């Protein structure tokens, strides 16, 4: 149960434009999730409400809002996963808030009514037809389903492969009984400096909470000063706060959506045609 009503996509229209503008005119999806959760006061309880595919309903509504804003020309995403505000979007931010919100909602309503046969009442609860509108999410849903069905050791090998593809060396799979909670260790070199990173990978369909972050940090003690937690699920806001806590070893977080983007970027089991195509045999062979 949530402590208050779940926000709808129209609740994210203007905040999304404002968030991207505040971030310098462009933002990744991960950055937008973090900023919008703060701007819109999204609680961990609200994040736990999920669609039937396991995606947090709040993230679906955020994604629907981005797609709608792009359709009316206020956002662009020439590079997958990175969104930027257009001049039209900037003009909306110069208007009084109530006026801007009303005009945005009306333009988006007109767009969808002209292009798709969806329910007449503007932006009701998203049903199967509405979900299909967000093309960018379709392949990710299929990919996450495959990832969550992988055997634990196969998923760990996939993560080690990702580390190597993204610039790590001396990658070691330590995910064996008695590993103390560390699934892998790799060395990342940045310019003239290199440092070891502990890795934890979990095939979750739900959310990772702060307790798991603390347990991971405890396992890192005496091994490395930096951690990377990768999951097919999501992270609660309190988990993100714990990962970035002052005075503690830093832990970077990669959720399911970012994991899909990494696989697509490095063409690991994902081939781009007009849309992304999932190569299931790749994951079976890990």
PEWO-V583833 format. One record per backbone hydrogen bond with DSSP energy under -0.5 kcal/mol. NH is the residue of the N-H (numbers start at 1). CO is the residue of the C=O. If there is no record, write none. Layout:
{{NH/CO} {NH/CO}}
//
This chain:
{{11/8} {12/9} {13/10} {16/12} {17/13} {18/14} {19/15} {20/16} {21/17} {22/18} {23/19} {24/21} {25/20} {27/83} {29/81} {32/28} {33/29} {34/30} {35/31} {36/32} {37/33} {38/34} {39/35} {40/36} {41/38} {42/37} {47/43} {48/44} {49/46} {50/48} {51/55} {54/51} {57/49} {60/56} {61/57} {62/58} {63/59} {64/60} {65/61} {66/62} {67/63} {68/64} {69/65} {70/66} {71/67} {72/68} {73/70} {74/69} {75/69} {76/84} {82/79} {83/27} {84/76} {85/25} {86/74} {90/86} {91/87} {92/88} {93/89} {94/90} {94/91} {95/92} {100/96} {101/97} {102/98} {103/99} {104/100} {105/101} {106/102} {107/103} {108/104} {109/105} {110/106} {111/107} {112/108} {113/109} {114/110} {115/111} {116/112} {118/116} {124/121} {131/127} {132/128} {133/130} {134/130} {134/131} {135/133} {137/134} {138/134} {138/135} {139/135} {141/137} {142/138} {143/139} {144/140} {145/141} {146/142} {147/143} {148/144} {149/145} {149/146} {150/146} {150/147} {155/151} {156/152} {157/153} {158/154} {159/155} {160/156} {161/157} {162/158} {163/159} {164/160} {165/161} {166/162} {167/164} {168/163} {169/187} {172/185} {174/172} {174/183} {175/183} {176/174} {179/176} {182/179} {183/181} {183/199} {184/199} {185/172} {186/197} {187/169} {188/186} {188/195} {189/167} {189/187} {190/188} {190/193} {191/189} {193/190} {195/188} {197/186} {198/226} {199/184} {200/228} {202/230} {204/202} {208/234} {212/209} {213/209} {214/210} {215/211} {216/212} {217/213} {218/214} {219/215} {220/216} {221/217} {221/218} {223/220} {224/220} {227/250} {228/198} {229/252} {230/200} {230/228} {231/254} {232/202} {234/206} {236/208} {240/236} {241/237} {242/238} {243/239} {244/240} {245/242} {248/245} {250/225} {251/243} {252/227} {254/229} {256/233} {259/255} {260/256} {261/257} {262/258} {263/259} {264/260} {265/261} {266/262} {267/264} {268/263} {269/267} {271/277} {273/271} {273/275} {277/271} {279/269} {280/278} {282/279} {283/279} {284/280} {285/281} {286/283}}
//
